[in-house]
Amino acid sequence: MDSVNTKSSLLPELEKRLRRLSIERLRVANDFVAYLEDRENSDASMELLKIAGFQDALRVASQQAEKGEVVKFEDIRRDV
């Protein structure tokens, strides 16, 4: 394995390994990767929920969005 573990160096190696697996093992690998993906999303969600006032702010923002009380991003960032 590359001594530098970057996404761009790991993906080609992972693809080579996956191509050598039987369909049964490929299904297991797919399930495991899906588990890791869910776990990463869950961890990120838990971090947000730890922020004081986040849930209330999210609820208010969702209500504002439903009512159309929004500002275009372009109006905030003129250089976009």
C-alpha positions in Angstrom: 0.0 0.0 0.0 1.1 3.6 -0.6 2.8 5.1 2.3 0.7 8.2 1.7 -2.9 7.3 2.4 -4.9 9.8 0.4 -8.3 9.3 -1.2 -6.8 9.5 -4.6 -4.2 6.9 -3.8 -6.5 4.5 -2.0 -9.4 4.5 -4.5 -7.6 2.8 -7.4 -6.1 0.2 -5.0 -9.5 -0.5 -3.6 -11.1 -0.8 -7.0 -8.4 -3.4 -8.0 -9.1 -5.4 -4.9 -12.9 -5.3 -5.4 -12.6 -6.5 -9.0 -10.8 -9.6 -7.8 -13.6 -10.6 -5.4 -16.3 -13.2 -6.0 -19.9 -11.8 -6.3 -20.6 -13.1 -2.8 -17.6 -11.4 -1.2 -18.4 -8.3 -3.3 -21.9 -8.1 -1.7 -20.3 -8.4 1.7 -17.9 -5.6 0.9 -20.7 -3.4 -0.4 -22.7 -4.0 2.8 -19.7 -3.1 4.9 -19.0 0.1 2.9 -22.7 1.1 3.2 -22.4 0.5 7.0 -19.3 2.8 7.1 -21.1 5.4 5.1 -24.1 5.4 7.4 -21.8 5.5 10.4 -19.9 8.5 9.1 -23.2 10.3 8.5 -24.4 9.4 11.9 -21.3 10.6 13.6 -21.5 13.9 11.8 -25.2 14.3 12.8 -24.3 13.6 16.4 -21.6 16.3 16.4 -24.2 18.8 15.1 -26.7 17.8 17.8 -24.1 18.4 20.5 -24.0 22.1 19.5 -26.1 24.1 22.0 -29.2 25.5 20.3 -28.7 23.7 17.0 -32.0 21.8 17.1 -34.0 25.0 17.8 -32.1 26.9 15.1 -32.7 24.1 12.6 -36.4 24.0 13.4 -36.7 27.8 12.9 -34.7 27.7 9.6 -36.9 24.8 8.3 -40.0 26.8 9.1 -38.6 29.9 7.4 -37.7 27.8 4.3 -41.2 26.3 4.2 -42.7 29.8 4.3 -40.4 31.0 1.5 -38.6 33.4 3.9 -35.2 32.9 2.4 -32.5 35.0 0.8 -30.7 34.0 -2.4 -27.1 33.0 -1.9 -26.2 35.3 -4.8 -27.6 38.2 -2.8 -25.3 37.4 0.1 -22.2 36.6 -1.9 -21.8 39.0 -4.8 -18.6 37.4 -5.9 -20.2 34.1 -6.7 
